[in-house]
């Protein structure tokens, strides 16, 4: 399955000649050190891409308005997407640049909900909604992909969860938009790609924890909705990398990698009413950051930002 949103991200290729900065690989030499360094850098480069794929922009796509207190709720079926350039799999540490493999827009489906708790003041100030999300990560349709034995899952489907709150700052009034701020915490369980014991050259196990802070404004225009906002994200997680020495063929000890990244982003939403439902599209941009990686990936500048998109169908009651 080509459109595997989260799982091909850690496939690796080659590394640059400078490896001193990759401390996790200090115990290796020659081609093995190059493979190890490429694995570590690839994991770090793609972790924030996973983060924005899971998090998206607006936590309630199309709207910044608080729901209005108890008795009000909304449910959204949503898919986020981001463009991926997967590294070539057949890397043996002999080259100095990562060859590009598949290039496509990878989707990530989510189910999101919001429940009104407090309607706030007359201006909408201090209105409170609780937010939640569930992300289903089907692994049985993807070759060489497994959910770790201790991971949260339903059958062969890994389950990512999110929770948080939205605080109203302003209710939509006349020409003024609705404005709110939200804080979400999201995670996906550890997913492993590949199996070294089964003959694969590499295998990777990675999890993700995302903290999303958003400031959003929205306005209804007849049957249309427009919204926009700014965000700050923090992505943390742990990775375990395994690989075979490309010369001896011997499987090396697991290499643990701690991951931590922060990013800023901006996004715009536009949608329309479809009777009791609202269909909304999102486009956004996650800012880049130079992590001083030692690996060069073909067709993927790890210092630049990433565009992302989303589509959601929301029902309110």
N, C-alpha and C positions, 0 to 999 in steps of 0.2 A: 504493500500500500504506500504510494508515493506521498500522499498528503498526511503524513504522520506528524502531528503538530509539535510534539514535545520530544520525540524519541530519536530522530536522526541528528539531533543537534550536537551530539558529542562524538560524532564520527570524525576521525582525525586523519591528517595527512602528514605534511612534513614540517620541519622547523628551520629557523634561520641558524646561522653559524654560531650565534652568541647564546650560551646557555647558562652563564654564571648567575643570571637573575632568577632562574627557576630552581629554587633551593630544594624543592621536593625531589629533584633528579640528580642531586650532587653525587650520589653513589654510583651512577652509571657512566659509561664511557662510550665514545664512538656512536654507532648507529642506535644502540639501545638508549643512549642519552637523548638523541634527537627524537626518537619515538616518545619517550617519556615527557620531554619538554613540550612536544606538540600536543600531547594529550592534556597536560595541565593547562596550557594556553588556550586550547580549544574549549575546554570546559569553562574557563573564566570568560572567554569572549562571548560564548553563547548564553551564559546564565542570565544576563539582563534581557536578552531577546526572549527567553522563556518567560521572564518576569512580565514584560509588557504584553505578551501573548495571553497570559493568564489574567492579567489585571485590566487591560484595556484602559479607556479613559474615564468616561462618566460612569459612576457606579449604578446609576439608574438611567440608562441610555435615553436621551431625548428630553430629560427634565432635571431641573434643580429644585423644583417646588416640593416642600414638605407636604405630606399626605393630608394633614388636618386632624391628627389626633386619633384616639381610639375608634375602632370601627371602620378604618380605612386601610387598604392594603393594595399592593400591586405585585404582579408576577410577570417576569420577562423571560422569554426564550431567546437566547442570544448566541452569536458566534463571533469571536474575534479572529483576526488573521494578520499575519506578518510575513514578509518575504524572507525566505531562507535560501542561502547558498550552502549546500552541504559539501564538506570536504571529500575528496576522493578516498575510498576505503583502502585501496591497495598501497599503503605506505610502508616502506621498509627502512626508513631512516637514511637512505642514500642520497636524497635530493635536498635542496635548500629552500624550496618554496612549496606551499600546499597547493596541489591541483584542485580545481573546483569540480564537484560532482553535479548532482541535481540542483536545479534552481526553480523554486515554485512558491506560491503563497500558501502557507500552512494554516489551516483553520483550527480553532479550539472552541468547542461548544460548551455553553454554560446555562444553568437555570438560576435566575436571580429573583430575589423577593425583597419587599419592603413592607413594614408594618408600622402604622402610625401609633405613637405613644402619647404625645402631648401636642396640642395645636398651637401653643405659643401665645404670644401677645397679639394684639390687633394688627400690628405691622408684620407679623410673622416671625418676629425675633424670638429665638430660643425654642421654636418648634422642634420636636424630637421624633425621628423615625429610627427604627432598628432595621439594619440591612443584613442580608445573608446571601450566600451563593453556593452552588454545588457544581463541580466540574467532573464530568464523566470521561475517563481516559481508557477507551477500549484497547486492550493489548492483544486480544486473540486474533485480530485481523492484521497484525503487523509481524512479519517474520523476525525471529530472534529477539522479540520483546517480551519481557516478563515483569510482573509485579513482585517485589520482594515478599518473602513468606510472611513477614510481620507487618506488611503494609495494610492500610485501610482499603478494603475493596468489597465489591459485590460481585461474586462469581469471578469472572475474568476481567472485570471492569474496576480499575483503580478509581478512587473517589477523592477528589480535592475539595476542600471546604473553605468558606470565607465567612467572616462575620464583622460587624462594625455598626456605626451609627452616623446619622446625618443630622446636623443642627441647622435650623433655618436662621438666616440673617435678615431676609426681607421677603415679604409676600408679594406676588405679582399684583400691581395696582396701576391702572391707567397705562401710561407709557413706561413705567418702571418694570424691570424684569424680576423674576424670583431669583434669589441668591441664597446659596447654602454652602456649608463646608462639611466634608465627610472624612471619616477615618475608617479604613478597612484593613483587616488582617487576613491574608489568604495563604494557603499552602497546598502543595501536592505531595503525595508520598513518594518514597524512593522507587524509581523505575530503573530497570537494568536493560541495557541493550547489548546483545552479543553474549557468547559463552566460550571463554577461552578453553575450558575443559572439553568442549565439543569440537575444537579445531579452529575457532575464530581467532583472528590475530589480536583483536581488542575486545574488551567489554567495559561498560561504564555503568555505574549506579549513581544517580543524582537525585536529590530532593530540592525543594524550593519553599522558602517562606518569604512572603511579600507584605510589606507595610505600605499602604497607599493613602496619601493625603491629597484631597481634592478641594478646589474652590471652583464652583460652577454657577453660571447664570443662565436662565432660560426664559423664553417668551413664547406665548401662544399667539398665532396670527391666523384667525379663522380656523380652518381645519389643519393648519400647519404648525409645526413646532420647530424652534431653533434653540440651540444651546451651545455653550462654549465654556471652556475652563482651562485651568492650569493645575499641574500636579507635581508632587514629589514622591518618589518611590525609593524604598530600601529593599534590596533583595539579599537574603542570606541562605546558606545551605551547606551541605556536606556532600562531597563526591568521593567515590572510590574507583580508582582506575586500575585495571589489570591488563597486562600485555605480555606477549612473548618476545624474548630477545630475538631480533631478526637474523642474527648470525647463528646462535646455538639452537634456537627453537625452544628454549627452556622458558616456562612460565615464570615471571618475576613476582616477588611479593607485592601485595596490594599497596597502592600509593594513595594515601588519604590527602584530600585537598579541601581546605576550608574556603568558602566562597562568601564574599560580601561586596556589594555594589550599591551605589546610589545614582539615581537619574532624575532629571527634570523632564517634563513633557507638557504638551499643549494639545488640545483637541477641539473639534467642532462637530455638532450633531445637527441633522435636518431630518424631519419626518412629517408624516401626515396621518390623519385619522382615517381608520377603516371601520366605520360603525363603532363597535365596542372596543376595538383594538387600535393600537397606534404602531405603525411601522416606521422605524427610524434607522438611519445610517450614520456611521461615525467615521471620521478620518482624523488622524493625529500623527504627531511626530515626537519620538523619544530622543532627547539630546544625547550626543556622544560624549565619550570620555576616554582619554589615553591611559590605559592601564599599564603601559610600558611592557607589553608582552614581547617575547623574543621570537614569536612565530609569525610568519607572513602567510596569509590565506588568500589564494587567488580569487578575485571578484568579491572579496569581502574585506573592506577597510574597517578594522576593529576599533578605530578611533572615532568613526563617524556615527551619527544617529541613525535611527530606523523609523521609517513610516509604518503605521499600522492602521487597520480598518476594522469596522465592526458592523453588524446588522442585528437589530433586535425587534421582536414583536412583543409589545407590552399590553397587559390587560389590567385595568384598575377597577376597584370596587370599594 
